[in-house]
Amino acid sequence: MSDNPGTPEQSGAPERATPSAWAYRGALGALVIGSFLALFLVLQPPESNSQAESVRSAIEATQVTATPTETTPTPEPTATPSPPPAQAPTKTPTQTPSTPTSTPTATPEPTPIQTATPEPTPPPTPTTSNYRIVEGDTLSDIAETLGITLESVLDLNPDLDPDTIQIGQIIQVPRP
C-alpha cells in the first residue's frame, strides 16, 4: 500500500462499495414478492369479523320473503250540496271514514310439491308371430331368412322336433 491518502486503496475503492450480483437478485426478488402480496391484498382484502357479520346479515335479509298485506280501500269524500242563499243553512250529516285498527297479513302456506305423473305404459306389442311351413323349409333356413337365431325358434317351440316339421305346420317365431 502506498502512503498517499488520495490513492484508491485507502479511500475505499468503488469496487468495494458496489453490491454483489446476489444482493441485486435478492432485492429484486423481495420487490417482486412484495408487489404480488400488495396486489393480492388490494384485490381480495381479508375479511374482519365485523365485515363477515354484515355480509351474513345482508344475505339473510335478502332471503326473507315479504308477506303480502291486504289494504282496505279508503272511502272517497262525497260532495254535499250547499243550501240556496235565500234559505238559512241547515246541517247536513256527513259520513266520517273509519280507519281500520289492524291490517291482516296473509300467512304463507307451504306450496305442495307436484310430482310428475308417470305416463301410462303402452300395451306390449307382440314379440312373436306365426310362420307357416312351406315345401323345402328347414328351421335353419327360416331363421336365416327372418334374421333370427335357430335357438330362439326352438325356445319358442319347445315341442317342435326339427327333423319332423311338416308342410302347413304353424310355428312361433320371434319378431326381429
BELNOR-V375192 format. One record per residue. RES is the residue in one letter. PHI is phi in radians with two decimals (none if undefined). Layout:
((RES PHI) (RES PHI))
//
This chain:
((M none) (S -1.67) (D -1.52) (N -1.34) (P -1.20) (G -1.56) (T -1.36) (P -1.10) (E -1.18) (Q -1.62) (S -1.56) (G 1.47) (A -1.15) (P -1.10) (E -1.17) (R -1.41) (A -1.39) (T -1.40) (P -1.20) (S -1.33) (A -1.11) (W -1.14) (A -1.14) (Y -1.12) (R -1.11) (G -1.13) (A -1.13) (L -1.13) (G -1.10) (A -1.11) (L -1.13) (V -1.14) (I -1.11) (G -1.10) (S -1.13) (F -1.10) (L -1.11) (A -1.11) (L -1.10) (F -1.09) (L -1.21) (V -1.26) (L -1.33) (Q -2.36) (P -1.19) (P -1.19) (E -1.45) (S -1.59) (N -1.09) (S -1.19) (Q -1.18) (A -1.12) (E -1.16) (S -1.19) (V -1.18) (R -1.09) (S -1.17) (A -1.17) (I -1.17) (E -1.14) (A -1.17) (T -1.33) (Q -1.50) (V -1.30) (T -1.63) (A -1.38) (T -1.68) (P -1.23) (T -1.99) (E -1.64) (T -1.96) (T -1.63) (P -1.14) (T -1.48) (P -1.17) (E -1.48) (P -1.22) (T -1.85) (A -1.40) (T -1.83) (P -1.20) (S -1.47) (P -1.20) (P -1.11) (P -1.13) (A -1.34) (Q -1.61) (A -1.35) (P -1.13) (T -2.03) (K -1.43) (T -1.88) (P -1.22) (T -2.05) (Q -1.69) (T -1.68) (P -1.20) (S -1.65) (T -1.75) (P -1.16) (T -1.40) (S -2.50) (T -1.77) (P -1.23) (T -1.93) (A -1.37) (T -1.55) (P -1.19) (E -1.83) (P -1.09) (T -1.37) (P -1.17) (I -1.42) (Q -1.62) (T -1.71) (A -1.23) (T -1.43) (P -1.15) (E -1.26) (P -1.14) (T -1.30) (P -1.15) (P -1.10) (P -1.13) (T -1.39) (P -1.05) (T -1.67) (T -2.25) (S -2.46) (N -1.58) (Y -2.30) (R -1.71) (I -1.21) (V -2.00) (E -1.06) (G 1.58) (D -1.31) (T -2.18) (L -1.09) (S -1.21) (D -1.14) (I -1.08) (A -1.08) (E -1.17) (T -1.12) (L -1.47) (G 1.31) (I -2.17) (T -1.67) (L -1.11) (E -1.10) (S -1.19) (V -1.18) (L -1.19) (D -1.16) (L -1.34) (N -2.18) (P -1.16) (D -1.55) (L -1.49) (D -1.73) (P -1.06) (D -1.48) (T -2.18) (I -1.34) (Q -2.18) (I -1.10) (G 1.58) (Q -1.19) (I -1.83) (I -2.16) (Q -1.60) (V -2.26) (P -1.28) (R -1.37) (P -1.24))
//
